[in-house]
């Protein structure tokens, strides 16, 4: 279900040391990424295909 408000989550492989990003992928047509230590700060905006490409390129093997 899509929502008008971002639903932020940390990646499953994130260490709980506070040095990570949060992702909101519940909005239509965009994926938002922000610094978990600066939740009031700016968020990067990706299109869904660009985000999938980025994740695939940086995935741990």
N, C-alpha and C positions, 0 to 999 in steps of 0.2 A: 504494500500500500504506500502510495506517495503522500507526502505531507508538505505543508508550506514552510515548516520549520525544520532546519537541519537536525538530524539525529546523529550525534557524534559517537564514534567508537574508536578504540585503539586496535591496531592490528593484532592478530592472535600471537604473532611471534615477537611482539614488543616486550622488551625487558621492563620490569616495574621500577626502574630507577629514575623515571621522570624525563628521560631523554628520548622522546619519541614524538610521533605525529598522531593526530586524530583525523579520521576520515568520515565524511557525511556523504553517503551515496543514495539517500532516499528522496532526493529532489529530482524532478523530471528534467532530463537533458544535461545535468551538471554533476560533477563530483567535486566536493570541497575538501581541502586539506589544510590543517592548521597545526601550529606548534602546541603541544600539550601543556607547555609551561607558560604560554601566553594566550590563554583562551579568549581574551578580549582583543587580541591583536588581529592582524589581517589574515585572510585565508586565500590560498591559491585556488583558482577555478580551472578545472579540466573538463573537456567534453568526455563522454563515456568511452569512446574509442581511443582517445589519447591516453586516458587513465589506464585502460586495459593494456595498451602497448607499453606504457611506463612500468607497470607492475610486472609484466612478462619479462621485460628487459632487466629488471633489478631483482627478480626472484632468486632466493638462495637455492642452490642446486645441491 
